[in-house]
Amino acid sequence: MEGPINEVDLGGVERALPVRKISSYPGQRNRPGLFWSATTRGHVPYESWLELDRLLLADAGPEVTWIAAQPMALTGLDGDTRRRHVPDLLLSRSGRRPLVVDVKDARRLDQRWLATR
């Protein structure tokens, strides 16, 4: 599925498989895994314990109706540079617009990172 974000059927995105695989290897700093979600009645992959914390919050939220991990690839031009970014989560919410979530440790945020997102 490709097109402007306001024309993409997020209902199709939320039920799709993740657009990229979460890797796991010995010595890795992150701790990826699978979270069993009561909301989706299935496993939702995560890349870090920080993402797991966000999944726990989403799963407990009464307004959250679906949780999708690595739901879509956003692409666009930044000057002459083509950028691609895969958000961590897409949260579908009852009576509200879906919420696209990037999980990032606040200490690792900087203006360069924010500018590329």
C-alpha positions, -999 to +999 in steps of 0.1 A: +000+000+000+015+033-010+003+069-012-001+101+008-007+093+044-042+110+044-052+086+016-039+053+032-065+029+046-052+026+081-077-002+087-057-022+063-024-011+078-034-021+114-041-057+105-011-062+082+022-079+091+051-057+103+069-041+074+103-050+087+115-079+108+128-072+143+162-088+146+177-106+175+213-117+179+238-125+208+253-094+224+226-071+212+219-040+234+182-041+229+160-069+243+135-077+216+106-101+222+070-109+219+043-094+240+010-112+244-017-085+240-052-089+254-063-062+229-052-081+198-054-116+214-021-124+199+016-116+201+030-081+193+067-079+186+088-053+203+125-041+200+133-029+235+121-029+270+110+007+265+088-004+237+075-032+259+065-005+285+046+014+259+028-018+248+018-024+284+003+011+286-015+007+252-029-027+261-043-014+293-059+016+277-096+012+273-097+034+242-071+012+223-089-012+200-058-026+181-020-025+183+002-029+153+040-031+155+063-017+127+030-009+109+042+011+078+071+027+061+069+064+058+090+079+029+096+114+017+121+139+004+141+160+028+157+184+003+175+161-021+176+132+004+150+105+003+142+094+038+124+062+051+112+057+086+092+028+102+073+039+133+073+015+162+035+013+167+001+022+153-026+023+180-062+022+168-085+040+192-122+039+197-138+071+183-105+088+176-079+089+149-052+062+150-020+072+169+014+066+153+040+060+181+078+063+180+093+050+213+126+068+221+145+073+253+143+111+260+180+112+267+187+101+231+165+127+215+183+155+197+174+180+170+190+161+142+170+129+151+138+149+153+145+167+120+147+134+102+114+121+115 
